[in-house]
Amino acid sequence: MKSLVSIYKSPKRNEMYLYVTKGASLEQIIPEPLLKAFGKPAHVFDLLLTPTKKLARVETASVLEGLTSNGYYLQMPPSDSQGQEDDYTIRLPDEFLSFNDPI
């Protein structure tokens, strides 16, 4: 299966990308909460995806499956991106992680 896709990057999160079929309307395909969290998509480039095409951080088969089932594919940034944590993540000291564990 081949697919001509447009790739958009998020202005809010470094290394977060949306893959959609070229020419698709983002407002009609992407759920409103996701679009709001993603920010105003900035077009990066268009690409012909084939099952043998290698992508840097995601499996091509996953992208093609997402396009088929959802109409889009969201590529999340790597979890250790620049050592920064998301603003909703809280790091607890180790002693709190086992505070209520039975002895």
C-alpha positions in Angstrom: 0.0 0.0 0.0 1.3 3.4 -1.0 0.2 6.7 0.4 1.1 10.3 -0.4 1.2 12.1 3.0 1.7 15.6 4.3 3.7 15.9 7.5 3.0 18.8 10.0 5.0 19.7 13.1 3.6 21.0 16.4 4.7 24.5 17.5 4.0 23.5 21.1 6.0 20.2 21.4 9.4 19.6 19.9 9.5 16.5 17.7 5.7 16.0 17.6 4.3 15.4 14.1 1.0 14.7 12.4 0.9 12.6 9.2 -2.3 13.0 7.0 -3.1 12.0 3.5 -2.0 14.9 1.2 -4.9 17.3 0.5 -6.9 16.2 3.6 -8.5 18.9 5.7 -7.0 18.9 9.2 -10.1 20.4 10.8 -12.3 17.6 9.4 -9.9 14.7 10.3 -8.1 15.6 13.5 -10.3 15.6 16.7 -10.7 19.1 18.2 -9.0 18.3 21.5 -5.9 16.9 19.7 -5.7 19.9 17.4 -5.9 22.2 20.3 -3.2 20.4 22.2 -1.1 20.1 19.0 -1.2 23.8 18.2 -1.4 25.4 14.7 0.1 22.7 12.5 3.1 23.9 10.4 3.5 22.0 7.1 7.0 20.4 6.9 6.9 18.4 3.7 5.1 15.8 1.6 6.3 12.3 1.3 5.4 9.1 -0.6 5.1 6.3 2.0 5.5 2.7 0.9 5.9 -0.3 3.2 9.6 -0.5 2.4 10.2 3.2 3.2 12.3 3.7 6.4 11.4 6.5 8.7 13.6 7.8 11.5 11.5 7.4 14.6 8.4 5.5 13.7 7.5 2.3 11.8 6.1 3.0 8.4 3.5 0.2 8.9 2.2 2.1 12.0 1.8 5.3 10.0 0.0 3.6 7.2 -2.3 1.7 9.6 -3.1 5.0 11.4 -3.9 6.7 8.1 -6.2 3.9 7.2 -8.0 3.5 10.5 -8.1 7.1 11.8 -7.2 9.3 8.8 -4.1 10.6 10.6 -1.1 9.4 12.6 0.3 11.3 15.5 4.1 10.9 16.1 4.9 11.7 19.7 8.3 13.0 20.8 10.8 10.5 22.3 10.3 10.1 26.0 13.8 11.4 26.9 13.6 14.4 24.6 16.4 16.7 25.7 16.0 15.6 29.3 12.9 17.7 29.7 9.8 16.4 31.4 6.2 17.3 30.5 4.7 20.0 32.7 2.1 17.6 34.0 4.8 15.1 35.2 5.7 15.1 38.9 8.8 13.3 40.1 8.5 11.9 43.6 11.4 10.9 45.8 11.9 7.1 46.0 10.8 6.9 49.6 7.3 8.2 48.6 7.0 5.5 46.0 6.9 2.7 48.6 5.4 4.7 51.4 2.1 2.7 51.7 3.6 -0.7 50.7 3.2 -3.5 53.2 6.3 -4.6 54.9 
